[in-house]
Amino acid sequence: MLVRELKRGRSLLVRLDHGADLVNQISELAVDESIHTGAFSVLGALIQAEIAFYDQESHEYSALLVEENAELVSCTGNVSIREGKPFVHAHVVLADSDGKTTGGHLLHGKIFAAELHLIELLGEPMVREIDQTTGLYLWSG
């Protein structure tokens, strides 16, 4: 188990841009604000999204394209360092017009409207490195 105590830094509320990619917008903000480690949540809606599921046996992602408008029922994630720059890891639950939900790892999401709450965490940054057991980029000590 890897445990690291960090201090709370700035707490940013951000209206993200219509038509932009959700993951890219958070990544750009982290770079612009020099945030190396943080946690976030997002409220809003997406025009379309690409989400993924990680197969634990094959160590491969399978992607699902959500091509209809969707409400962001839940979007949470974190920012850490991967290959020397801020990396956004986000999971979503999306609802369609009938209230049916789907979710997974967010690869891309085209924003209709979105409000971000990003909490900066200060201290030794969390760094992602490839984990041989899982095949994922996980926090390393």
Secondary structure as a PSIPRED ss2 file (coil, helix, strand):
# PSIPRED VFORMAT (PSIPRED V4.0)

   1 M C   1.000  0.000  0.000
   2 L C   1.000  0.000  0.000
   3 V C   1.000  0.000  0.000
   4 R C   1.000  0.000  0.000
   5 E C   1.000  0.000  0.000
   6 L C   1.000  0.000  0.000
   7 K E   0.000  0.000  1.000
   8 R E   0.000  0.000  1.000
   9 G E   0.000  0.000  1.000
  10 R E   0.000  0.000  1.000
  11 S E   0.000  0.000  1.000
  12 L E   0.000  0.000  1.000
  13 L E   0.000  0.000  1.000
  14 V E   0.000  0.000  1.000
  15 R E   0.000  0.000  1.000
  16 L E   0.000  0.000  1.000
  17 D C   1.000  0.000  0.000
  18 H C   1.000  0.000  0.000
  19 G C   1.000  0.000  0.000
  20 A C   1.000  0.000  0.000
  21 D E   0.000  0.000  1.000
  22 L H   0.000  1.000  0.000
  23 V H   0.000  1.000  0.000
  24 N H   0.000  1.000  0.000
  25 Q H   0.000  1.000  0.000
  26 I H   0.000  1.000  0.000
  27 S H   0.000  1.000  0.000
  28 E H   0.000  1.000  0.000
  29 L H   0.000  1.000  0.000
  30 A H   0.000  1.000  0.000
  31 V H   0.000  1.000  0.000
  32 D H   0.000  1.000  0.000
  33 E C   1.000  0.000  0.000
  34 S C   1.000  0.000  0.000
  35 I C   1.000  0.000  0.000
  36 H C   1.000  0.000  0.000
  37 T C   1.000  0.000  0.000
  38 G E   0.000  0.000  1.000
  39 A E   0.000  0.000  1.000
  40 F E   0.000  0.000  1.000
  41 S E   0.000  0.000  1.000
  42 V E   0.000  0.000  1.000
  43 L E   0.000  0.000  1.000
  44 G E   0.000  0.000  1.000
  45 A E   0.000  0.000  1.000
  46 L E   0.000  0.000  1.000
  47 I E   0.000  0.000  1.000
  48 Q E   0.000  0.000  1.000
  49 A E   0.000  0.000  1.000
  50 E E   0.000  0.000  1.000
  51 I E   0.000  0.000  1.000
  52 A E   0.000  0.000  1.000
  53 F E   0.000  0.000  1.000
  54 Y E   0.000  0.000  1.000
  55 D E   0.000  0.000  1.000
  56 Q C   1.000  0.000  0.000
  57 E C   1.000  0.000  0.000
  58 S C   1.000  0.000  0.000
  59 H C   1.000  0.000  0.000
  60 E E   0.000  0.000  1.000
  61 Y E   0.000  0.000  1.000
  62 S E   0.000  0.000  1.000
  63 A E   0.000  0.000  1.000
  64 L E   0.000  0.000  1.000
  65 L E   0.000  0.000  1.000
  66 V E   0.000  0.000  1.000
  67 E C   1.000  0.000  0.000
  68 E C   1.000  0.000  0.000
  69 N C   1.000  0.000  0.000
  70 A E   0.000  0.000  1.000
  71 E E   0.000  0.000  1.000
  72 L E   0.000  0.000  1.000
  73 V E   0.000  0.000  1.000
  74 S E   0.000  0.000  1.000
  75 C E   0.000  0.000  1.000
  76 T E   0.000  0.000  1.000
  77 G E   0.000  0.000  1.000
  78 N E   0.000  0.000  1.000
  79 V E   0.000  0.000  1.000
  80 S E   0.000  0.000  1.000
  81 I E   0.000  0.000  1.000
  82 R E   0.000  0.000  1.000
  83 E C   1.000  0.000  0.000
  84 G C   1.000  0.000  0.000
  85 K E   0.000  0.000  1.000
  86 P E   0.000  0.000  1.000
  87 F E   0.000  0.000  1.000
  88 V E   0.000  0.000  1.000
  89 H E   0.000  0.000  1.000
  90 A E   0.000  0.000  1.000
  91 H E   0.000  0.000  1.000
  92 V E   0.000  0.000  1.000
  93 V E   0.000  0.000  1.000
  94 L E   0.000  0.000  1.000
  95 A E   0.000  0.000  1.000
  96 D C   1.000  0.000  0.000
  97 S C   1.000  0.000  0.000
  98 D C   1.000  0.000  0.000
  99 G C   1.000  0.000  0.000
 100 K C   1.000  0.000  0.000
 101 T E   0.000  0.000  1.000
 102 T E   0.000  0.000  1.000
 103 G E   0.000  0.000  1.000
 104 G E   0.000  0.000  1.000
 105 H E   0.000  0.000  1.000
 106 L E   0.000  0.000  1.000
 107 L E   0.000  0.000  1.000
 108 H E   0.000  0.000  1.000
 109 G E   0.000  0.000  1.000
 110 K E   0.000  0.000  1.000
 111 I E   0.000  0.000  1.000
 112 F E   0.000  0.000  1.000
 113 A E   0.000  0.000  1.000
 114 A E   0.000  0.000  1.000
 115 E E   0.000  0.000  1.000
 116 L E   0.000  0.000  1.000
 117 H E   0.000  0.000  1.000
 118 L E   0.000  0.000  1.000
 119 I E   0.000  0.000  1.000
 120 E E   0.000  0.000  1.000
 121 L E   0.000  0.000  1.000
 122 L E   0.000  0.000  1.000
 123 G C   1.000  0.000  0.000
 124 E C   1.000  0.000  0.000
 125 P C   1.000  0.000  0.000
 126 M C   1.000  0.000  0.000
 127 V E   0.000  0.000  1.000
 128 R E   0.000  0.000  1.000
 129 E E   0.000  0.000  1.000
 130 I E   0.000  0.000  1.000
 131 D C   1.000  0.000  0.000
 132 Q C   1.000  0.000  0.000
 133 T C   1.000  0.000  0.000
 134 T C   1.000  0.000  0.000
 135 G C   1.000  0.000  0.000
 136 L C   1.000  0.000  0.000
 137 Y E   0.000  0.000  1.000
 138 L E   0.000  0.000  1.000
 139 W E   0.000  0.000  1.000
 140 S E   0.000  0.000  1.000
 141 G C   1.000  0.000  0.000
